[in-house]
């Protein structure tokens, strides 16, 4: 499946900086080399969001790429992590992507009586 690029910021009158666009495109290209489909959305705040899988979304500000790991910290809290190079981010995100595909997150309302 080819990667998709969405120009969401176009509708709000904001255009992300060239560095944001380039870093998001580089990250998407590195993910595609690993056969990981991704979708790029440009946000109102000038950042880009790169969606890989349910529960796995990377944010790009032109200098840093950050995301919340599907794994928990040692204390059981959300673990936010980052990378500054798209190749490094793609490598680490690929590990999370594989783990989520093997063991998907429960959907909304999972575990509730109903």
N, CA, C and O atoms as a GROMACS GRO file, in nm:
protein
  456
    1UNK      N    1   0.085  -0.117   0.000
    1UNK     CA    2   0.000   0.000   0.000
    1UNK      C    3   0.089   0.124   0.000
    1UNK      O    4   0.178   0.135   0.085
    2UNK      N    5   0.068   0.216  -0.093
    2UNK     CA    6   0.152   0.335  -0.098
    2UNK      C    7   0.122   0.429   0.019
    2UNK      O    8   0.012   0.429   0.074
    3UNK      N    9   0.221   0.507   0.054
    3UNK     CA   10   0.203   0.605   0.161
    3UNK      C   11   0.113   0.718   0.112
    3UNK      O   12   0.108   0.746  -0.008
    4UNK      N   13   0.045   0.780   0.203
    4UNK     CA   14  -0.047   0.887   0.169
    4UNK      C   15  -0.003   1.015   0.237
    4UNK      O   16   0.042   1.014   0.352
    5UNK      N   17  -0.015   1.124   0.167
    5UNK     CA   18   0.022   1.255   0.219
    5UNK      C   19  -0.104   1.342   0.217
    5UNK      O   20  -0.165   1.359   0.112
    6UNK      N   21  -0.142   1.395   0.330
    6UNK     CA   22  -0.264   1.476   0.340
    6UNK      C   23  -0.226   1.619   0.372
    6UNK      O   24  -0.154   1.644   0.469
    7UNK      N   25  -0.274   1.711   0.294
    7UNK     CA   26  -0.243   1.853   0.314
    7UNK      C   27  -0.354   1.918   0.395
    7UNK      O   28  -0.425   2.005   0.344
    8UNK      N   29  -0.371   1.876   0.520
    8UNK     CA   30  -0.480   1.927   0.605
    8UNK      C   31  -0.462   2.075   0.636
    8UNK      O   32  -0.562   2.146   0.649
    9UNK      N   33  -0.340   2.122   0.649
    9UNK     CA   34  -0.317   2.262   0.685
    9UNK      C   35  -0.366   2.356   0.576
    9UNK      O   36  -0.392   2.473   0.602
   10UNK      N   37  -0.378   2.306   0.454
   10UNK     CA   38  -0.425   2.388   0.343
   10UNK      C   39  -0.563   2.447   0.372
   10UNK      O   40  -0.592   2.560   0.333
   11UNK      N   41  -0.647   2.371   0.438
   11UNK     CA   42  -0.783   2.415   0.464
   11UNK      C   43  -0.791   2.522   0.572
   11UNK      O   44  -0.889   2.596   0.577
   12UNK      N   45  -0.691   2.533   0.656
   12UNK     CA   46  -0.696   2.629   0.765
   12UNK      C   47  -0.614   2.754   0.735
   12UNK      O   48  -0.613   2.847   0.816
   13UNK      N   49  -0.546   2.758   0.621
   13UNK     CA   50  -0.469   2.875   0.586
   13UNK      C   51  -0.327   2.873   0.640
   13UNK      O   52  -0.252   2.968   0.616
   14UNK      N   53  -0.287   2.770   0.711
   14UNK     CA   54  -0.150   2.759   0.762
   14UNK      C   55  -0.072   2.665   0.672
   14UNK      O   56  -0.125   2.564   0.624
   15UNK      N   57   0.052   2.697   0.650
   15UNK     CA   58   0.140   2.608   0.573
   15UNK      C   59   0.259   2.576   0.661
   15UNK      O   60   0.328   2.666   0.708
   16UNK      N   61   0.285   2.447   0.684
   16UNK     CA   62   0.397   2.411   0.770
   16UNK      C   63   0.530   2.454   0.710
   16UNK      O   64   0.545   2.465   0.588
   17UNK      N   65   0.626   2.478   0.796
   17UNK     CA   66   0.760   2.518   0.753
   17UNK      C   67   0.820   2.408   0.665
   17UNK      O   68   0.785   2.291   0.677
   18UNK      N   69   0.911   2.449   0.578
   18UNK     CA   70   0.976   2.354   0.488
   18UNK      C   71   1.047   2.244   0.565
   18UNK      O   72   1.049   2.129   0.521
   19UNK      N   73   1.106   2.278   0.681
   19UNK     CA   74   1.177   2.174   0.758
   19UNK      C   75   1.080   2.070   0.811
   19UNK      O   76   1.112   1.951   0.813
   20UNK      N   77   0.961   2.112   0.854
   20UNK     CA   78   0.860   2.017   0.903
   20UNK      C   79   0.820   1.925   0.789
   20UNK      O   80   0.813   1.803   0.806
   21UNK      N   81   0.793   1.983   0.674
   21UNK     CA   82   0.753   1.904   0.558
   21UNK      C   83   0.862   1.805   0.518
   21UNK      O   84   0.833   1.690   0.486
   22UNK      N   85   0.988   1.851   0.519
   22UNK     CA   86   1.099   1.765   0.478
   22UNK      C   87   1.123   1.651   0.576
   22UNK      O   88   1.140   1.536   0.536
   23UNK      N   89   1.123   1.682   0.706
   23UNK     CA   90   1.146   1.578   0.807
   23UNK      C   91   1.032   1.476   0.803
   23UNK      O   92   1.057   1.356   0.813
   24UNK      N   93   0.908   1.522   0.789
   24UNK     CA   94   0.794   1.429   0.780
   24UNK      C   95   0.807   1.341   0.656
   24UNK      O   96   0.781   1.221   0.662
   25UNK      N   97   0.846   1.400   0.543
   25UNK     CA   98   0.864   1.323   0.420
   25UNK      C   99   0.978   1.223   0.434
   25UNK      O  100   0.967   1.109   0.388
   26UNK      N  101   1.088   1.264   0.498
   26UNK     CA  102   1.201   1.173   0.520
   26UNK      C  103   1.160   1.056   0.609
   26UNK      O  104   1.194   0.941   0.582
   27UNK      N  105   1.086   1.086   0.716
   27UNK     CA  106   1.039   0.979   0.806
   27UNK      C  107   0.949   0.884   0.729
   27UNK      O  108   0.962   0.762   0.742
   28UNK      N  109   0.858   0.937   0.651
   28UNK     CA  110   0.767   0.853   0.574
   28UNK      C  111   0.845   0.766   0.474
   28UNK      O  112   0.811   0.649   0.455
   29UNK      N  113   0.948   0.822   0.412
   29UNK     CA  114   1.029   0.745   0.316
   29UNK      C  115   1.104   0.632   0.387
   29UNK      O  116   1.111   0.520   0.335
   30UNK      N  117   1.161   0.661   0.504
   30UNK     CA  118   1.232   0.557   0.579
   30UNK      C  119   1.136   0.447   0.625
   30UNK      O  120   1.172   0.329   0.625
   31UNK      N  121   1.015   0.484   0.663
   31UNK     CA  122   0.915   0.384   0.701
   31UNK      C  123   0.874   0.300   0.580
   31UNK      O  124   0.858   0.178   0.592
   32UNK      N  125   0.858   0.364   0.465
   32UNK     CA  126   0.820   0.292   0.343
   32UNK      C  127   0.926   0.189   0.304
   32UNK      O  128   0.893   0.082   0.254
   33UNK      N  129   1.053   0.222   0.327
   33UNK     CA  130   1.161   0.126   0.298
   33UNK      C  131   1.150   0.002   0.385
   33UNK      O  132   1.204  -0.103   0.351
   34UNK      N  133   1.081   0.014   0.497
   34UNK     CA  134   1.059  -0.099   0.587
   34UNK      C  135   0.920  -0.160   0.566
   34UNK      O  136   0.873  -0.240   0.646
   35UNK      N  137   0.857  -0.122   0.456
   35UNK     CA  138   0.722  -0.170   0.421
   35UNK      C  139   0.618  -0.135   0.527
   35UNK      O  140   0.528  -0.214   0.555
   36UNK      N  141   0.632  -0.017   0.585
   36UNK     CA  142   0.536   0.031   0.684
   36UNK      C  143   0.459   0.148   0.622
   36UNK      O  144   0.517   0.253   0.597
   37UNK      N  145   0.330   0.129   0.598
   37UNK     CA  146   0.251   0.239   0.544
   37UNK      C  147   0.232   0.347   0.649
   37UNK      O  148   0.218   0.317   0.768
   38UNK      N  149   0.232   0.471   0.606
   38UNK     CA  150   0.211   0.581   0.700
   38UNK      C  151   0.135   0.692   0.629
   38UNK      O  152   0.133   0.701   0.507
   39UNK      N  153   0.074   0.775   0.709
   39UNK     CA  154  -0.006   0.887   0.659
   39UNK      C  155   0.043   1.013   0.727
   39UNK      O  156   0.057   1.016   0.849
   40UNK      N  157   0.070   1.117   0.649
   40UNK     CA  158   0.120   1.243   0.704
   40UNK      C  159   0.006   1.345   0.704
   40UNK      O  160  -0.059   1.367   0.602
   41UNK      N  161  -0.016   1.406   0.818
   41UNK     CA  162  -0.116   1.512   0.834
   41UNK      C  163  -0.045   1.636   0.884
   41UNK      O  164   0.032   1.628   0.980
   42UNK      N  165  -0.069   1.749   0.823
   42UNK     CA  166  -0.012   1.874   0.870
   42UNK      C  167  -0.114   1.942   0.960
   42UNK      O  168  -0.230   1.959   0.921
   43UNK      N  169  -0.071   1.980   1.078
   43UNK     CA  170  -0.160   2.029   1.182
   43UNK      C  171  -0.162   2.181   1.190
   43UNK      O  172  -0.073   2.248   1.137
   44UNK      N  173  -0.263   2.235   1.256
   44UNK     CA  174  -0.278   2.380   1.270
   44UNK      C  175  -0.161   2.445   1.342
   44UNK      O  176  -0.131   2.562   1.317
   45UNK      N  177  -0.096   2.372   1.431
   45UNK     CA  178   0.013   2.431   1.510
   45UNK      C  179   0.146   2.434   1.434
   45UNK      O  180   0.248   2.474   1.491
   46UNK      N  181   0.146   2.393   1.307
   46UNK     CA  182   0.269   2.395   1.227
   46UNK      C  183   0.346   2.266   1.233
   46UNK      O  184   0.447   2.251   1.163
   47UNK      N  185   0.302   2.171   1.315
   47UNK     CA  186   0.366   2.040   1.324
   47UNK      C  187   0.304   1.946   1.221
   47UNK      O  188   0.204   1.978   1.158
   48UNK      N  189   0.366   1.830   1.208
   48UNK     CA  190   0.309   1.724   1.126
   48UNK      C  191   0.286   1.603   1.215
   48UNK      O  192   0.359   1.581   1.312
   49UNK      N  193   0.184   1.526   1.182
   49UNK     CA  194   0.158   1.400   1.251
   49UNK      C  195   0.176   1.289   1.147
   49UNK      O  196   0.125   1.298   1.036
   50UNK      N  197   0.248   1.186   1.186
   50UNK     CA  198   0.270   1.071   1.098
   50UNK      C  199   0.203   0.951   1.165
   50UNK      O  200   0.251   0.902   1.267
   51UNK      N  201   0.093   0.905   1.107
   51UNK     CA  202   0.016   0.794   1.163
   51UNK      C  203   0.064   0.664   1.102
   51UNK      O  204   0.075   0.651   0.980
   52UNK      N  205   0.092   0.566   1.189
   52UNK     CA  206   0.142   0.436   1.144
   52UNK      C  207   0.041   0.324   1.169
   52UNK      O  208   0.019   0.239   1.084
   53UNK      N  209  -0.019   0.325   1.288
   53UNK     CA  210  -0.108   0.217   1.331
   53UNK      C  211  -0.192   0.273   1.444
   53UNK      O  212  -0.158   0.376   1.502
   54UNK      N  213  -0.303   0.206   1.474
   54UNK     CA  214  -0.386   0.250   1.586
   54UNK      C  215  -0.301   0.258   1.713
   54UNK      O  216  -0.242   0.158   1.754
   55UNK      N  217  -0.296   0.375   1.774
   55UNK     CA  218  -0.217   0.393   1.895
   55UNK      C  219  -0.072   0.430   1.870
   55UNK      O  220   0.005   0.444   1.966
   56UNK      N  221  -0.032   0.447   1.744
   56UNK     CA  222   0.107   0.482   1.714
   56UNK      C  223   0.110   0.601   1.618
   56UNK      O  224   0.088   0.587   1.498
   57UNK      N  225   0.137   0.717   1.675
   57UNK     CA  226   0.136   0.843   1.601
   57UNK      C  227   0.261   0.921   1.640
   57UNK      O  228   0.284   0.948   1.757
   58UNK      N  229   0.340   0.957   1.540
   58UNK     CA  230   0.461   1.037   1.565
   58UNK      C  231   0.431   1.181   1.529
   58UNK      O  232   0.358   1.209   1.434
   59UNK      N  233   0.488   1.273   1.606
   59UNK     CA  234   0.475   1.416   1.579
   59UNK      C  235   0.610   1.469   1.533
   59UNK      O  236   0.714   1.424   1.580
   60UNK      N  237   0.607   1.566   1.442
   60UNK     CA  238   0.729   1.624   1.385
   60UNK      C  239   0.719   1.776   1.397
   60UNK      O  240   0.618   1.835   1.359
   61UNK      N  241   0.825   1.838   1.451
   61UNK     CA  242   0.827   1.985   1.457
   61UNK      C  243   0.937   2.045   1.370
   61UNK      O  244   0.960   2.166   1.373
   62UNK      N  245   1.005   1.961   1.291
   62UNK     CA  246   1.112   2.009   1.205
   62UNK      C  247   1.250   1.981   1.261
   62UNK      O  248   1.348   1.977   1.187
   63UNK      N  249   1.259   1.961   1.392
   63UNK     CA  250   1.386   1.928   1.457
   63UNK      C  251   1.379   1.796   1.531
   63UNK      O  252   1.476   1.720   1.533
   64UNK      N  253   1.265   1.769   1.593
   64UNK     CA  254   1.249   1.650   1.677
   64UNK      C  255   1.126   1.572   1.631
   64UNK      O  256   1.026   1.629   1.589
   65UNK      N  257   1.137   1.440   1.639
   65UNK     CA  258   1.025   1.350   1.612
   65UNK      C  259   0.996   1.280   1.744
   65UNK      O  260   1.084   1.218   1.802
   66UNK      N  261   0.873   1.290   1.792
   66UNK     CA  262   0.841   1.227   1.920
   66UNK      C  263   0.709   1.151   1.911
   66UNK      O  264   0.624   1.180   1.827
   67UNK      N  265   0.696   1.052   2.000
   67UNK     CA  266   0.576   0.969   2.003
   67UNK      C  267   0.563   0.905   2.141
   67UNK      O  268   0.657   0.907   2.221
   68UNK      N  269   0.445   0.849   2.167
   68UNK     CA  270   0.422   0.774   2.290
   68UNK      C  271   0.438   0.627   2.257
   68UNK      O  272   0.371   0.575   2.168
   69UNK      N  273   0.526   0.561   2.328
   69UNK     CA  274   0.553   0.420   2.306
   69UNK      C  275   0.432   0.337   2.349
   69UNK      O  276   0.365   0.372   2.446
   70UNK      N  277   0.403   0.228   2.278
   70UNK     CA  278   0.295   0.140   2.324
   70UNK      C  279   0.334   0.066   2.454
   70UNK      O  280   0.248   0.012   2.523
   71UNK      N  281   0.463   0.065   2.484
   71UNK     CA  282   0.508   0.005   2.610
   71UNK      C  283   0.496   0.108   2.722
   71UNK      O  284   0.499   0.228   2.697
   72UNK      N  285   0.482   0.060   2.841
   72UNK     CA  286   0.473   0.148   2.958
   72UNK      C  287   0.611   0.165   3.020
   72UNK      O  288   0.700   0.083   3.001
   73UNK      N  289   0.626   0.274   3.095
   73UNK     CA  290   0.752   0.297   3.168
   73UNK      C  291   0.760   0.197   3.283
   73UNK      O  292   0.665   0.123   3.308
   74UNK      N  293   0.872   0.195   3.352
   74UNK     CA  294   0.890   0.104   3.466
   74UNK      C  295   0.784   0.130   3.573
   74UNK      O  296   0.745   0.039   3.646
   75UNK      N  297   0.740   0.253   3.582
   75UNK     CA  298   0.638   0.290   3.681
   75UNK      C  299   0.496   0.270   3.629
   75UNK      O  300   0.400   0.301   3.699
   76UNK      N  301   0.483   0.218   3.508
   76UNK     CA  302   0.352   0.192   3.452
   76UNK      C  303   0.286   0.311   3.385
   76UNK      O  304   0.167   0.307   3.355
   77UNK      N  305   0.361   0.415   3.362
   77UNK     CA  306   0.306   0.536   3.299
   77UNK      C  307   0.335   0.537   3.149
   77UNK      O  308   0.414   0.458   3.098
   78UNK      N  309   0.268   0.629   3.081
   78UNK     CA  310   0.294   0.645   2.938
   78UNK      C  311   0.440   0.682   2.918
   78UNK      O  312   0.496   0.763   2.992
   79UNK      N  313   0.501   0.623   2.818
   79UNK     CA  314   0.643   0.645   2.791
   79UNK      C  315   0.656   0.724   2.661
   79UNK      O  316   0.633   0.672   2.552
   80UNK      N  317   0.693   0.849   2.673
   80UNK     CA  318   0.714   0.933   2.556
   80UNK      C  319   0.861   0.930   2.520
   80UNK      O  320   0.948   0.940   2.606
   81UNK      N  321   0.888   0.916   2.393
   81UNK     CA  322   1.026   0.905   2.348
   81UNK      C  323   1.044   0.988   2.222
   81UNK      O  324   0.946   1.032   2.161
   82UNK      N  325   1.168   1.010   2.182
   82UNK     CA  326   1.194   1.095   2.066
   82UNK      C  327   1.320   1.052   1.994
   82UNK      O  328   1.399   0.973   2.044
   83UNK      N  329   1.335   1.107   1.874
   83UNK     CA  330   1.457   1.091   1.794
   83UNK      C  331   1.474   1.220   1.715
   83UNK      O  332   1.377   1.291   1.688
   84UNK      N  333   1.596   1.249   1.677
   84UNK     CA  334   1.621   1.369   1.597
   84UNK      C  335   1.646   1.336   1.450
   84UNK      O  336   1.638   1.425   1.365
   85UNK      N  337   1.677   1.212   1.420
   85UNK     CA  338   1.702   1.171   1.281
   85UNK      C  339   1.586   1.083   1.233
   85UNK      O  340   1.546   0.990   1.303
   86UNK      N  341   1.530   1.112   1.115
   86UNK     CA  342   1.420   1.031   1.063
   86UNK      C  343   1.455   0.882   1.051
   86UNK      O  344   1.369   0.797   1.076
   87UNK      N  345   1.578   0.849   1.014
   87UNK     CA  346   1.617   0.708   1.003
   87UNK      C  347   1.612   0.638   1.138
   87UNK      O  348   1.566   0.525   1.148
   88UNK      N  349   1.658   0.706   1.243
   88UNK     CA  350   1.655   0.650   1.378
   88UNK      C  351   1.511   0.635   1.425
   88UNK      O  352   1.474   0.531   1.480
   89UNK      N  353   1.431   0.737   1.402
   89UNK     CA  354   1.289   0.731   1.441
   89UNK      C  355   1.220   0.616   1.370
   89UNK      O  356   1.143   0.542   1.431
   90UNK      N  357   1.245   0.599   1.240
   90UNK     CA  358   1.182   0.492   1.163
   90UNK      C  359   1.220   0.356   1.217
   90UNK      O  360   1.136   0.266   1.225
   91UNK      N  361   1.346   0.338   1.254
   91UNK     CA  362   1.392   0.211   1.309
   91UNK      C  363   1.318   0.178   1.438
   91UNK      O  364   1.271   0.066   1.457
   92UNK      N  365   1.308   0.275   1.527
   92UNK     CA  366   1.243   0.253   1.656
   92UNK      C  367   1.092   0.240   1.640
   92UNK      O  368   1.029   0.158   1.707
   93UNK      N  369   1.034   0.321   1.552
   93UNK     CA  370   0.890   0.310   1.528
   93UNK      C  371   0.855   0.176   1.463
   93UNK      O  372   0.747   0.123   1.488
   94UNK      N  373   0.945   0.122   1.381
   94UNK     CA  374   0.922  -0.008   1.319
   94UNK      C  375   0.908  -0.118   1.424
   94UNK      O  376   0.827  -0.209   1.409
   95UNK      N  377   0.986  -0.109   1.531
   95UNK     CA  378   0.975  -0.206   1.640
   95UNK      C  379   0.838  -0.197   1.706
   95UNK      O  380   0.774  -0.298   1.732
   96UNK      N  381   0.794  -0.074   1.733
   96UNK     CA  382   0.662  -0.054   1.794
   96UNK      C  383   0.551  -0.102   1.700
   96UNK      O  384   0.455  -0.166   1.743
   97UNK      N  385   0.566  -0.073   1.572
   97UNK     CA  386   0.468  -0.112   1.472
   97UNK      C  387   0.453  -0.265   1.470
   97UNK      O  388   0.342  -0.317   1.470
   98UNK      N  389   0.565  -0.335   1.468
   98UNK     CA  390   0.562  -0.482   1.466
   98UNK      C  391   0.495  -0.537   1.592
   98UNK      O  392   0.416  -0.631   1.584
   99UNK      N  393   0.528  -0.478   1.706
   99UNK     CA  394   0.469  -0.524   1.832
   99UNK      C  395   0.318  -0.500   1.833
   99UNK      O  396   0.242  -0.586   1.878
  100UNK      N  397   0.274  -0.385   1.784
  100UNK     CA  398   0.130  -0.356   1.782
  100UNK      C  399   0.056  -0.445   1.683
  100UNK      O  400  -0.058  -0.484   1.710
  101UNK      N  401   0.117  -0.475   1.572
  101UNK     CA  402   0.052  -0.566   1.476
  101UNK      C  403   0.038  -0.705   1.534
  101UNK      O  404  -0.061  -0.773   1.510
  102UNK      N  405   0.139  -0.748   1.610
  102UNK     CA  406   0.134  -0.882   1.670
  102UNK      C  407   0.033  -0.889   1.785
  102UNK      O  408  -0.033  -0.990   1.804
  103UNK      N  409   0.023  -0.781   1.860
  103UNK     CA  410  -0.067  -0.775   1.977
  103UNK      C  411  -0.138  -0.641   1.976
  103UNK      O  412  -0.096  -0.549   2.046
  104UNK      N  413  -0.247  -0.628   1.898
  104UNK     CA  414  -0.316  -0.499   1.887
  104UNK      C  415  -0.368  -0.449   2.022
  104UNK      O  416  -0.398  -0.528   2.112
  105UNK      N  417  -0.379  -0.318   2.032
  105UNK     CA  418  -0.438  -0.258   2.151
  105UNK      C  419  -0.586  -0.292   2.155
  105UNK      O  420  -0.649  -0.305   2.050
  106UNK      N  421  -0.643  -0.309   2.274
  106UNK     CA  422  -0.787  -0.335   2.282
  106UNK      C  423  -0.865  -0.215   2.231
  106UNK      O  424  -0.823  -0.100   2.248
  107UNK      N  425  -0.977  -0.241   2.169
  107UNK     CA  426  -1.060  -0.133   2.116
  107UNK      C  427  -1.136  -0.062   2.226
  107UNK      O  428  -1.128  -0.101   2.342
  108UNK      N  429  -1.208   0.043   2.190
  108UNK     CA  430  -1.287   0.118   2.289
  108UNK      C  431  -1.390   0.027   2.354
  108UNK      O  432  -1.458  -0.050   2.286
  109UNK      N  433  -1.401   0.036   2.482
  109UNK     CA  434  -1.500  -0.043   2.554
  109UNK      C  435  -1.459  -0.186   2.579
  109UNK      O  436  -1.538  -0.264   2.634
  110UNK      N  437  -1.337  -0.224   2.539
  110UNK     CA  438  -1.293  -0.362   2.562
  110UNK      C  439  -1.284  -0.388   2.711
  110UNK      O  440  -1.233  -0.305   2.787
  111UNK      N  441  -1.332  -0.500   2.751
  111UNK     CA  442  -1.324  -0.538   2.892
  111UNK      C  443  -1.439  -0.483   2.976
  111UNK      O  444  -1.444  -0.505   3.096
  112UNK      N  445  -1.531  -0.411   2.912
  112UNK     CA  446  -1.645  -0.360   2.988
  112UNK      C  447  -1.765  -0.450   2.962
  112UNK      O  448  -1.786  -0.495   2.849
  113UNK      N  449  -1.843  -0.475   3.064
  113UNK     CA  450  -1.961  -0.560   3.044
  113UNK      C  451  -2.060  -0.490   2.951
  113UNK      O  452  -2.075  -0.368   2.955
  114UNK      N  453  -2.124  -0.565   2.870
  114UNK     CA  454  -2.214  -0.494   2.786
  114UNK      C  455  -2.303  -0.570   2.705
  114UNK      O  456  -2.383  -0.512   2.631
   0.00000   0.00000   0.00000
